[in-house]
Each structure stands twice: as structure tokens, then as C-alpha cells.
Amino acid sequence: MSSGVAVSCEGLVHIYRAEDTEVVALAGIDLQVAAGESVALLGPSGAGKSTLLSILAGVLRPSAGRLRIGAHAVESMSPAQLQRMRAAEVGVVLQGASRNLLPYLTAYDNVRFAQRAAPRGAELDAPEEVLDLLGLESFAREKFQVLTPGQRQRLAVAVAVAHSPGLLLADEPTSQLDHDAREEVLDALAQVNAVRGTTVVAVTHDPEVSERVRRTVTIRDGRVGAEGRSGEEFAVVGRGGSLTLPLDVVAALPPGTLVRVRLQGDGSVLLEPTGEGS
């Protein structure tokens, strides 16, 4: 049985080149995920969600900032150390079940093949137990082609957790699935989180995913813009006091609006538009 690992991002920046232009994909991400927590990353396309997931997976290196996965200082690790961390502690579900599976193998053999990458001597559940955890025990000898879309995606999750990682990263795990198949996959992620204690971080545009987790984190323009906890949305104060306002407030305040920020006696903060602008 695995146990979850904590994730700590401090001022993560990622810059890449597109032709002759430098593009800032992440502009200072501060994010703490407790061991065993389940979090959904939300936000518009191009906000930086998938880039953040790739950095958490050790596939991309941040341009600046600090990242901790469990006890590992990821930004200072060598390629060989990153590979060992991924093999032991990180599981990844790529978008689209077919990208995670070998179609000519049975469900059982897909899980067993994935376990070959685990460190020597690691204590792993038998493939049958992994499939049972995901509700696929009856399909152990079936191949990709005969499985339903929901079963294929659950098998992708099974392959990602076959080596008992402490952190599971899922990129759009319910993409292009119907309601029933989405429910199957969401139940599978919840099962991994609840039974194994695995930390789960999922990128999604699917509102059903965000409704099934206690915490959501919205990425906007490469920063953490908001958090949702138990159905309530909060703005997040960033480094240097930066604050991304909720979209309905932004719609009511044209760009350049002057706003007085007043600290009240009870500790609350009042935002007071002046009616003036630049």
C-alpha cells in the first residue's frame, strides 16, 4: 500500500521559447498540497495548468523557484535522480487512454508491464489487486479493443498506480467521456485517494471533477488566481500582495479603474471603486 506525499511549489516560473519570443507559461506559482489530499487544477486553456503538471511530474524543469515532492528538492535533481523519483513516487495519467496503454496486451499484462519500471525490491500489489482496486478484476484477460471508454480510462489509472506512487497526476482524466464513464473514472480516482492515501492532482475543464474534490485551484495567467474549498470560492493573495479578482468583479470594474483598499476594524478588507480611471 502506498501513502501520499506532499507537494510544495514556491515561486515556480517556467519560460519557454516560441520561435524568437520568450513565453512565460508560469509566472510565480505558490501552491501547497498536503500528503493524501485530492486537488483539481482549473483554468482556461493556456493558463499554465498542463505546464505545472509536467513540472510536478519531473518532465519539465522550472526556470526559477522551488519544488518539493515529498523529501525531494526537484529543481536541484539530476536527470538520473528525476527518473528514479518518477519510477518510485509519481504516477501520471496522460490525456487519452490510448496514450497510457499497450493495446496488444491484456489489462493484467498492462499493469504487470508498468510495474517493471518500479525500483528493485519495491513492495508492490499483485496486478490482480491493482485491477480489483479499480473495479477491473473481471476484465483482467481482456485487451484494449473490447473495453468500454470508461474501462479503458480506469485501466490507464491502474497502470499509473501499478508501482504504488505517493503522487498521482492526471491530465484531463474525463475528457471525451459520457456521464456514466466520467463517473466510473471519478470513482476510480477517489478510490485510489481514499484506500491508498495517494495524493491526487488532476487538471480538468470538467465541472464534475471539481465537484467531486474538496479543493480546487484556479490557474490564471500562470499564477494561482483562486481556490475553491467545500464549494466556496476564494481569491488568493500572491507574492507582493497581488490579487486576482473574481471574474464577476472584473466584469464590473473596467481596466484602469481606481479602487481604494481599506482595512476595516474587524479585520475585513473593503474594495471601493472611485468611479475614476486612468
C-alpha positions in Angstrom: 0.0 0.0 0.0 1.3 3.5 -0.9 1.0 6.6 1.2 0.6 10.1 -0.1 3.5 12.6 -0.5 3.2 16.4 -0.1 3.8 18.9 -2.9 5.3 22.3 -2.3 5.7 25.0 -5.0 7.3 28.3 -4.1 7.5 31.0 -6.8 7.6 28.5 -9.7 8.4 30.2 -13.0 8.6 28.5 -16.4 9.7 30.3 -19.6 10.0 28.7 -23.0 10.9 30.0 -26.4 8.4 30.0 -29.3 10.3 31.0 -32.4 12.0 34.3 -31.4 9.8 35.0 -28.5 10.1 34.1 -24.8 6.7 32.9 -23.4 6.1 32.9 -19.7 4.0 29.8 -19.0 4.2 30.1 -15.2 4.7 33.4 -13.5 5.3 32.5 -9.9 3.2 29.6 -8.7 2.8 29.2 -4.9 0.9 26.1 -4.1 0.9 23.7 -1.1 -0.8 20.2 -1.4 -0.8 18.1 1.7 0.0 14.4 1.7 -3.1 12.5 0.8 -5.0 15.5 -0.5 -7.0 15.5 -3.7 -6.9 18.7 -5.8 -8.3 19.7 -9.2 -6.5 22.4 -11.2 -8.9 24.6 -13.2 -8.5 27.5 -15.6 -8.7 28.5 -19.2 -6.6 26.9 -22.0 -3.1 28.4 -22.0 -3.3 29.3 -18.3 -0.3 27.0 -17.4 -2.1 24.0 -15.9 -0.5 21.3 -18.0 2.9 23.0 -17.8 2.6 22.9 -14.0 1.6 19.2 -14.2 4.6 18.4 -16.3 6.9 20.1 -13.8 5.3 18.2 -11.0 6.0 15.0 -13.0 9.7 15.9 -13.3 9.3 16.1 -17.1 9.9 19.8 -17.4 12.3 21.8 -15.2 11.2 25.1 -13.7 13.1 28.2 -14.9 13.1 29.5 -11.3 11.5 28.8 -7.9 11.5 25.8 -5.6 9.6 22.5 -5.9 9.4 19.7 -3.3 7.8 16.3 -4.0 7.9 14.6 -0.6 11.5 14.9 0.5 12.9 15.7 -2.9 14.1 19.2 -3.9 13.2 18.7 -7.6 14.8 21.8 -9.0 18.3 20.6 -8.0 17.9 16.9 -9.0 20.0 15.4 -11.8 18.2 13.7 -14.8 19.0 10.3 -13.3 17.6 11.3 -9.9 14.4 12.6 -11.5 14.0 9.3 -13.4 14.3 7.4 -10.1 11.8 9.7 -8.4 9.3 9.2 -11.2 9.7 5.4 -11.1 9.2 5.3 -7.4 6.9 8.1 -6.3 5.0 9.7 -9.2 2.3 8.2 -11.4 0.9 10.0 -14.5 -2.3 9.6 -16.5 -1.9 11.3 -19.8 -4.9 12.7 -21.7 -6.5 9.9 -23.7 -6.5 6.3 -22.5 -4.6 5.0 -25.6 -1.6 7.1 -24.7 -1.2 5.2 -21.4 -1.8 1.6 -22.6 -0.3 -1.1 -24.8 -3.3 -2.2 -27.0 -1.9 -5.6 -27.8 -1.6 -6.6 -24.1 -4.4 -7.6 -21.7 -5.4 -5.4 -18.8 -3.4 -7.7 -16.5 -0.3 -7.6 -18.6 -0.5 -3.7 -19.0 -0.4 -3.5 -15.2 2.4 -6.0 -14.9 4.4 -4.3 -17.6 4.1 -0.9 -15.8 5.4 -2.5 -12.6 8.7 -3.3 -14.4 9.8 0.3 -14.0 9.5 0.2 -10.2 12.7 0.2 -8.2 14.1 -3.2 -7.4 12.8 -4.5 -4.1 9.8 -2.2 -4.0 6.7 -3.8 -2.3 4.0 -3.8 -4.9 0.5 -5.1 -5.0 -0.1 -8.0 -7.4 -1.6 -6.9 -10.7 -4.9 -8.6 -9.7 -5.1 -6.4 -6.6 -4.4 -3.2 -8.6 -7.2 -4.2 -11.0 -9.5 -5.0 -8.2 -8.9 -1.6 -6.6 -10.1 0.0 -9.9 -13.1 -2.4 -10.3 -11.5 -4.2 -13.3 -10.9 -7.6 -11.8 -13.4 -9.2 -14.2 -11.6 -7.8 -17.2 -8.0 -8.9 -16.4 -7.7 -11.0 -19.5 -9.4 -8.6 -21.9 -7.5 -6.4 -24.3 -7.9 -2.7 -25.0 -10.2 -3.1 -28.0 -13.0 -4.8 -26.1 -13.1 -2.4 -23.1 -15.5 0.5 -22.9 -14.1 4.1 -22.8 -14.7 4.2 -19.1 -12.9 0.9 -18.5 -10.0 2.0 -20.7 -9.6 5.1 -18.7 -9.8 3.2 -15.4 -7.1 0.9 -16.8 -5.0 3.9 -17.5 -5.3 4.9 -13.9 -4.5 1.3 -12.8 -1.3 1.4 -14.9 -0.3 4.8 -13.4 -0.6 3.5 -9.8 0.8 0.0 -10.6 4.1 0.9 -8.9 2.3 2.4 -5.8 3.3 6.0 -6.2 2.6 8.6 -3.5 1.6 11.2 -6.1 -0.9 10.6 -8.9 -1.1 13.3 -11.7 -4.0 13.1 -14.1 -4.3 15.3 -17.2 -8.0 15.7 -18.2 -8.9 12.2 -17.0 -12.5 12.5 -18.1 -12.0 14.1 -21.5 -14.5 13.0 -24.2 -16.3 10.6 -21.9 -20.0 10.4 -21.4 -21.6 10.9 -18.0 -21.5 7.2 -16.9 -17.9 6.8 -18.0 -16.9 10.0 -16.2 -18.5 8.7 -13.0 -16.5 5.5 -13.3 -13.2 7.4 -13.7 -14.0 9.8 -10.9 -14.9 6.9 -8.6 -11.6 5.3 -9.5 -9.6 8.4 -8.6 -11.5 8.7 -5.4 -10.8 5.0 -4.6 -7.1 5.4 -5.1 -7.1 8.5 -2.9 -9.2 7.0 -0.1 -7.9 3.4 0.0 -4.2 4.0 -0.7 -3.9 7.6 0.6 -2.3 8.6 -2.7 -2.1 12.4 -3.3 -4.1 13.2 -6.4 -3.7 16.3 -8.6 -5.9 16.5 -11.7 -6.0 19.1 -14.5 -9.5 19.4 -15.8 -12.1 21.5 -17.6 -14.8 19.2 -16.4 -17.1 20.7 -13.7 -18.0 17.3 -12.5 -14.4 16.7 -11.5 -14.2 19.9 -9.5 -17.5 19.0 -7.7 -16.0 15.7 -6.5 -13.0 17.1 -4.7 -12.8 19.3 -1.6 -10.3 21.7 -3.1 -9.9 23.3 -6.5 -7.1 25.6 -7.6 -7.7 28.0 -10.5 -4.6 29.0 -12.6 -4.9 32.3 -14.4 -2.1 33.8 -16.5 0.5 31.5 -14.9 -0.4 32.2 -11.3 -2.8 30.8 -8.7 -5.8 33.1 -9.1 -8.4 31.5 -6.8 -9.1 28.5 -4.7 -12.4 26.6 -4.0 -12.9 24.8 -0.7 -16.0 22.8 0.0 -17.9 24.7 -2.7 -16.9 28.2 -1.7 -14.6 30.3 -3.9 -11.7 32.4 -2.5 -9.3 34.8 -4.1 -5.6 34.1 -3.3 -3.2 36.8 -2.2 0.0 36.3 -4.1 3.6 37.4 -3.6 3.9 41.1 -3.2 0.2 41.4 -2.4 -1.0 40.6 -5.9 -4.7 39.6 -6.1 -6.7 38.2 -9.0 -10.3 39.3 -8.6 -13.2 37.0 -9.3 -14.4 37.2 -12.9 -17.8 38.8 -12.0 -15.9 41.6 -10.1 -13.5 42.1 -13.1 -16.6 42.5 -15.4 -17.9 45.3 -13.1 -14.6 47.2 -13.0 -13.2 48.4 -16.4 -9.4 48.2 -16.8 -7.8 51.2 -15.2 -10.5 51.7 -12.6 -9.1 53.3 -9.4 -10.0 51.3 -6.3 -9.5 52.2 -2.7 -8.4 49.3 -0.5 -9.4 49.9 3.1 -8.6 47.6 6.1 -11.6 47.6 8.4 -11.6 47.5 12.2 -12.9 43.9 12.2 -10.0 42.7 10.0 -12.1 42.6 6.8 -10.9 44.5 3.7 -13.2 46.9 1.7 -12.6 47.4 -2.1 -14.2 50.8 -3.0 -14.2 51.8 -6.7 -13.8 55.6 -7.0 -15.5 56.0 -10.4 -12.3 57.3 -11.8 -9.9 55.7 -14.1 -6.6 56.2 -15.8 
